[in-house]
Structure formats: C-alpha cells, structure tokens
Amino acid sequence: MENAGTQTGKPLLMRIGIGLFAIGMAAVLAVFVLFAAGMENLPIWLSAAAGVITPLGLLLGLIALVREARTAKTPKTAETG
C-alpha cells in the first residue's frame, strides 16, 4: 500500500506544517488588524495562536523538508558506492 504523501507529491508532515503556518499567519494578521482598529486587550488565545502555531508550522515544514532531502539522497549514494 502506498503512502498518502507519495500520492499527492508532498509528505503528510509537510502538508500539516503548511496548514499550521497558514493558520498562524492568519492569527498574526488578525492581531495586527484588531490592534490597528483600536483594541488593546486582545484575547490571550489569539496571541498564543499567533506566537506558537506559526513557528510550529515552520518547524514541521523544515523537518519534513530535511527528511525528504535525506530520503532522496540515500538511494543515489547506495548506487554509486
């Protein structure tokens, strides 16, 4: 049975990272818009989402990228060696 990530071209971890990063960026944008509109006491969950979800998505995306690069590099090394 094939992996779901290989069918779409992107690993599952990369898709999760992209989704979390997009949600986090939307939260950052919401914080800026609400602050510019004059709200000073923003909900703590919105600030936490902007501060935690965005870097978490970036980290997951980078981990997926490194894992993909390592798996793509491994078979080529085995053929030449």
Residue frames as a rotation matrix with the C-alpha (Angstrom) as fourth column:
MET 1
0.582 0.813 0.000 0.00
0.813 -0.582 0.000 0.00
0.000 0.000 -1.000 0.00
GLU 2
-0.198 -0.689 0.697 1.38
0.648 -0.625 -0.434 3.40
0.735 0.366 0.571 -0.97
ASN 3
-0.562 -0.077 -0.824 1.91
0.736 -0.502 -0.455 6.21
-0.379 -0.861 0.339 1.48
ALA 4
0.533 0.845 0.033 -0.68
0.791 -0.485 -0.372 9.01
-0.299 0.224 -0.928 1.25
GLY 5
0.399 -0.459 -0.794 2.13
-0.103 -0.883 0.458 11.55
-0.911 -0.101 -0.399 1.00
THR 6
-0.682 -0.706 0.192 3.62
0.086 0.182 0.979 9.97
-0.726 0.684 -0.064 -2.11
GLN 7
-0.146 0.706 0.693 0.29
0.956 0.281 -0.085 10.03
-0.255 0.650 -0.716 -3.94
THR 8
0.844 0.523 -0.120 -0.08
0.493 -0.844 -0.213 13.81
-0.212 0.121 -0.970 -3.67
GLY 9
0.436 -0.759 0.484 3.60
0.425 -0.300 -0.854 14.63
0.793 0.578 0.192 -4.03
LYS 10
-0.159 -0.464 0.872 4.07
-0.611 -0.647 -0.456 16.19
0.775 -0.605 -0.180 -0.58
PRO 11
-0.704 -0.128 -0.699 4.63
0.383 0.760 -0.526 14.29
0.598 -0.637 -0.486 2.65
LEU 12
0.338 0.902 -0.269 1.90
0.690 -0.043 0.723 14.43
0.640 -0.430 -0.637 5.28
LEU 13
0.092 -0.381 -0.920 4.19
0.907 -0.349 0.236 16.26
-0.411 -0.856 0.314 7.69
MET 14
-0.894 -0.427 0.135 4.82
0.439 -0.772 0.460 18.98
-0.092 0.471 0.877 5.10
ARG 15
-0.343 0.850 0.400 1.08
0.334 -0.288 0.898 19.44
0.878 0.442 -0.185 4.48
ILE 16
0.488 0.477 -0.731 0.42
0.840 -0.030 0.541 19.69
0.236 -0.879 -0.415 8.22
GLY 17
-0.322 -0.720 -0.614 3.25
0.798 -0.555 0.233 22.22
-0.509 -0.415 0.754 8.57
ILE 18
-0.873 0.051 0.485 1.91
0.323 -0.685 0.653 24.34
0.365 0.727 0.581 5.72
GLY 19
0.085 0.996 0.041 -1.58
0.499 -0.078 0.863 24.29
0.862 -0.053 -0.504 7.21
LEU 20
0.410 0.016 -0.912 -0.39
0.903 -0.151 0.403 25.24
-0.131 -0.988 -0.077 10.69
PHE 21
-0.673 -0.708 -0.214 1.79
0.646 -0.704 0.296 28.01
-0.360 0.060 0.931 9.31
ALA 22
-0.641 0.508 0.575 -1.15
0.301 -0.522 0.798 29.41
0.706 0.685 0.182 7.32
ILE 23
0.454 0.812 -0.366 -3.40
0.659 -0.029 0.752 29.34
0.600 -0.582 -0.548 10.39
GLY 24
0.099 -0.516 -0.851 -0.69
0.903 -0.313 0.295 31.03
-0.419 -0.797 0.435 12.44
MET 25
-0.876 -0.427 0.226 -0.20
0.482 -0.760 0.436 33.74
-0.014 0.490 0.871 9.83
ALA 26
-0.140 0.909 0.392 -3.94
0.388 -0.314 0.867 34.36
0.911 0.274 -0.308 9.79
ALA 27
0.562 0.298 -0.772 -3.79
0.819 -0.068 0.570 34.79
0.117 -0.952 -0.282 13.56
VAL 28
-0.446 -0.786 -0.428 -0.88
0.769 -0.581 0.266 37.22
-0.458 -0.210 0.864 13.22
LEU 29
-0.777 0.220 0.589 -2.83
0.344 -0.636 0.691 39.18
0.527 0.740 0.419 10.63
ALA 30
0.296 0.949 -0.112 -5.89
0.568 -0.081 0.819 39.22
0.768 -0.306 -0.563 12.91
VAL 31
0.224 -0.299 -0.928 -3.79
0.920 -0.249 0.302 40.54
-0.321 -0.921 0.220 15.81
PHE 32
-0.811 -0.585 -0.008 -2.43
0.540 -0.753 0.375 43.36
-0.225 0.300 0.927 13.65
VAL 33
-0.508 0.693 0.512 -5.85
0.305 -0.411 0.859 44.28
0.806 0.592 -0.003 12.26
LEU 34
0.477 0.732 -0.487 -7.51
0.712 0.004 0.702 44.26
0.516 -0.682 -0.519 15.67
PHE 35
-0.062 -0.582 -0.811 -4.70
0.875 -0.422 0.236 46.28
-0.479 -0.696 0.535 17.21
ALA 36
-0.914 -0.272 0.300 -4.87
0.398 -0.744 0.537 48.81
0.077 0.610 0.789 14.36
ALA 37
-0.151 0.950 0.274 -8.64
0.407 -0.192 0.893 49.05
0.901 0.246 -0.357 14.90
GLY 38
-0.137 0.017 0.990 -8.00
-0.613 -0.787 -0.071 50.24
0.778 -0.616 0.118 18.45
MET 39
0.893 0.410 -0.184 -8.43
-0.133 0.632 0.763 47.08
0.430 -0.657 0.619 20.50
GLU 40
0.018 -0.924 0.381 -5.79
-0.857 -0.211 -0.470 46.80
0.515 -0.318 -0.796 23.18
ASN 41
-0.318 -0.063 0.946 -6.95
-0.746 0.632 -0.209 43.84
-0.585 -0.772 -0.248 25.27
LEU 42
-0.071 0.223 -0.972 -6.85
-0.855 0.488 0.174 41.05
0.513 0.844 0.156 22.70
PRO 43
0.887 0.420 0.193 -7.85
-0.461 0.768 0.445 37.52
0.039 -0.483 0.875 23.66
ILE 44
0.114 -0.904 0.412 -4.94
-0.769 0.182 0.613 35.51
-0.629 -0.387 -0.674 25.01
TRP 45
0.279 0.025 0.960 -5.76
0.303 0.946 -0.113 32.53
-0.911 0.323 0.256 22.79
LEU 46
0.975 0.078 0.209 -5.34
0.222 -0.287 -0.932 34.71
-0.013 0.955 -0.297 19.70
SER 47
0.544 -0.836 0.069 -1.95
-0.836 -0.547 -0.035 35.98
0.067 -0.039 -0.997 20.81
ALA 48
0.019 -0.513 0.858 -0.90
-0.479 0.749 0.458 32.44
-0.878 -0.420 -0.231 21.78
ALA 49
0.647 0.273 0.712 -2.01
0.434 0.636 -0.638 31.10
-0.627 0.721 0.293 18.40
ALA 50
0.953 -0.304 0.008 -0.05
-0.185 -0.600 -0.778 33.81
0.241 0.740 -0.628 16.61
GLY 51
0.325 -0.891 0.317 3.04
-0.946 -0.307 0.107 33.15
0.002 -0.335 -0.942 18.70
VAL 52
-0.158 -0.363 0.918 3.01
-0.508 0.828 0.239 29.36
-0.847 -0.429 -0.315 18.83
ILE 53
0.568 0.484 0.666 1.26
0.221 0.690 -0.690 27.96
-0.793 0.539 0.285 15.76
THR 54
0.909 -0.227 -0.350 3.26
-0.417 -0.454 -0.787 29.94
0.020 0.862 -0.507 13.20
PRO 55
-0.057 -0.998 -0.013 6.73
-0.998 0.057 -0.016 28.77
0.017 0.012 -1.000 14.32
LEU 56
-0.129 0.079 0.988 5.39
-0.337 0.934 -0.118 25.26
-0.933 -0.348 -0.094 14.93
GLY 57
0.847 0.484 0.220 4.19
0.069 0.310 -0.948 25.07
-0.527 0.819 0.229 11.34
LEU 58
0.628 -0.701 -0.338 7.52
-0.740 -0.402 -0.539 26.40
0.242 0.589 -0.771 10.12
LEU 59
-0.254 -0.744 0.618 9.40
-0.875 0.449 0.181 23.84
-0.412 -0.495 -0.765 12.21
LEU 60
0.212 0.405 0.889 7.28
-0.023 0.912 -0.410 20.94
-0.977 0.066 0.203 10.94
GLY 61
0.977 0.145 -0.158 7.78
-0.143 -0.109 -0.984 22.10
-0.160 0.983 -0.086 7.37
LEU 62
0.275 -0.952 -0.133 11.55
-0.941 -0.239 -0.239 22.28
0.195 0.191 -0.962 7.81
ILE 63
-0.251 -0.313 0.916 11.65
-0.584 0.804 0.115 18.83
-0.772 -0.506 -0.385 9.42
ALA 64
0.616 0.553 0.561 9.66
0.135 0.628 -0.767 17.41
-0.776 0.548 0.312 6.52
LEU 65
0.870 -0.332 -0.364 12.00
-0.480 -0.403 -0.779 19.13
0.112 0.853 -0.510 4.05
VAL 66
-0.113 -0.962 0.249 15.11
-0.987 0.138 0.084 17.70
-0.115 -0.236 -0.965 5.70
ARG 67
-0.089 0.146 0.985 13.58
-0.256 0.953 -0.164 14.22
-0.963 -0.267 -0.047 5.87
GLU 68
0.877 0.459 0.138 12.60
0.036 0.224 -0.974 14.39
-0.478 0.860 0.179 2.21
ALA 69
0.577 -0.740 -0.345 16.09
-0.784 -0.385 -0.487 15.51
0.228 0.551 -0.802 1.21
ARG 70
-0.298 -0.712 0.636 17.69
-0.834 0.518 0.189 12.70
-0.464 -0.474 -0.748 3.19
THR 71
0.185 0.419 0.889 15.46
0.042 0.900 -0.433 10.01
-0.982 0.117 0.149 1.66
ALA 72
0.979 0.140 -0.151 16.06
-0.131 -0.142 -0.981 11.40
-0.159 0.980 -0.120 -1.84
LYS 73
0.326 -0.938 -0.118 19.81
-0.933 -0.299 -0.202 11.43
0.154 0.176 -0.972 -1.26
THR 74
0.061 -0.316 0.947 20.11
-0.650 0.707 0.278 7.92
-0.757 -0.633 -0.163 0.23
PRO 75
0.726 0.222 0.651 19.31
0.215 0.826 -0.521 5.79
-0.654 0.518 0.552 -2.88
LYS 76
0.900 -0.429 -0.072 21.73
-0.248 -0.372 -0.894 7.76
0.357 0.823 -0.441 -5.08
THR 77
0.140 -0.874 0.466 24.55
-0.990 -0.108 0.093 7.20
-0.031 -0.474 -0.880 -2.60
ALA 78
0.230 0.005 0.973 23.83
-0.349 0.934 0.078 3.47
-0.909 -0.357 0.217 -2.44
GLU 79
0.952 0.164 0.259 24.01
0.172 0.412 -0.895 3.14
-0.254 0.896 0.364 -6.25
THR 80
0.687 -0.727 0.000 27.38
-0.465 -0.439 -0.769 4.84
0.559 0.527 -0.640 -6.60
GLY 81
0.029 -0.702 0.712 29.01
-0.996 0.037 0.077 3.17
-0.080 -0.712 -0.698 -3.61
